[in-house]
Amino acid sequence: MADLTTYEKINEDIKFTEEETVELLKLSEKEILVLILSELKKISENTSKK
């Protein structure tokens, strides 16, 4: 299980500009799920390397 600092770092990384937010809102449900899964994969890979 990841420690609290891992979650704090992830939270700091999740910040969007207004333009990015507008673009994200245009995505379909499937596109959003793909983005979420790809980010989760990156996070898992980064935490398993430690």
Stockholm file with secondary structure:
# STOCKHOLM 1.0

chainA/1-50         MADLTTYEKINEDIKFTEEETVELLKLSEKEILVLILSELKKISENTSKK
#=GR chainA/1-50 SS CCCHHHHHHHHHHCCCCHHHHHHHHTSCHHHHHHHHHHHHHHHHHHHHTC
#=GC SS_cons        CCCHHHHHHHHHHCCCCHHHHHHHHTSCHHHHHHHHHHHHHHHHHHHHTC
//
